[in-house]
Amino acid sequence: MTWNTRLRLFLLVVSTVVLQTTLFPDLRFFGVAPDLGLVATIAVAYRVGPQRGALYGFANGLALDLFLQTPFGLSALSFAVVGYGVGIVQAGMSQEPRFAAPLLSGLGGLVGGAVFVAVAALAGEDQVLATRTLWVLPLAAAYDALLGFVLFPVGRWATRGAEAPAARGARSL
Amino acid sequence: MVVYRRGNRRPIIILLIITSIALITLDVREAGPITGSKSIARDALSPVASVADRVFSPVGDWVGGITRAGSLRSENERLRRDLEEAQGSEAKVDVLESQLAELSALLDIPFVEDSDAIAARVVSGAPGNFEWTVRIDKGKSSGVGEDMAVVTGAGLVGKVVDVTQDSATVRLITDPDSGVDVVTADYPGPDGEPTRSTGFAKGRTGSDLLRLTGVGPDARVEEGMEIYTSGRTTSLFPARIPVGRVVEVEKRSPEQEILLEPIVNLDSLEYVKVVPAAGSAPLP
């Protein structure tokens, strides 16, 4: 990975954190905000594979955790797990499905949200154990799916020159 | 390094999971340098965030205006009605004010002032879906500190939980981690003398209402009754700030099941005041 790629990924982390903490709190739908950093993680992991995807997710999650009241490391854990999972899925693909961006963003958003809630509950964050969570997670995942359309091209730009072999070989249908 | 070797993927994710769990544990136990690191990082990103706030604030307002058009219309109507009522009771207020001044002088009660309070603008809501906070545009440089009470003219908003040089995070009273020592408004006791009950108002998981606990079965708490901060020595909040209005009471033993609606509309906060710990609250 070149320094240029590292710089672009760093800029992506900073941008997603700034947007998540300044713009998206006001862009809620039905009271639910998307998880920009998680979608960026999915977009990056889809290009760079499981290991780098997990590392990027961990870094992006840690950066976001600095601004949340939930325990430090919680977003890092869920983003890393999702980044790793998306990288594994991507490695198994011979061709890029038509709706990879919204599909992976939505599913990844749902899995990431579920991991976040499960670990938060184990850490004693009782506020996540509410019926509200049952509709917050799918709504946030749907919002993430929409943002996938925007963030996948951004992820492709940020990871230029650092793609995993499977991503380089994948072609759109 | 073994963790980067192709075909040997698992060690890196295991390492990241262990690191995350260690960080979560340290933060939950409030051990280690995590709180300090958070503050430093927030300060570092603060200039970028300020610029972003200025750039994105009109976008957020615009979208907020669209998504809340219906509620804004009804709020407008309600405000118009309130204004008419307020104009009608202006004369009454003049009389009450002069009475209050006389009584304060007579009882030598330090007059409640808001000259120490720090006015701040709410710049954004909570970034996540599982916390009930807002960020304000005043921080350490303006005298804002942790645990200070945050109010509007109507009542209590919450308390400061995190401060950077130029901004602060306020945990709203509806956050399940919030709790406020409160008293009820006066009501006639068994001997006819005015009395009041004390309790603890706590945010409820998944709800915009607060739960009032610690009120015995004999207390006469009724729907519509206002609840205030108690100002006890153990409480962070100054006394007599309106917190909520009782919306549901269920007589039970050993304590009543009481729900409160916050006095302040926490969904549309724009300007707030931070009350320094040593100061006092603005007159409700």
Interface residues (C-beta under 8 A of the other chain):
Chain A: V14 V17 V18 L19 Q20 T21 T22 L23 F24 P25 D26 L27 R28 F29 V32 A33 P50 Q51 A54 L55 F58 G61 L62 A63 L64 L66 F67 L68 Q69 T70 P71 F72 G73 L74 A76 L77 A80 V81 Y84 I88 F116 V117 V119 A120 A123 G124 E125 D126 Q127 V128 L129 A130 T131 R132 T133 V136 A140
Chain B: V3 Y4 R9 I12 I13 L16 I17 T19 S20 I21 A22 L23 I24 L26 D27 V28 I34 S37 K38 A41 R42 L45 V48 A49 A52 D53 F56 S57 V59 G60 D61 V63 G64 T67 V123 S124 G125 A126 P127 G128 N129 F130 E131 T133 R135 V161 D162 T169 R171 D175 P176 D177 T205 G206
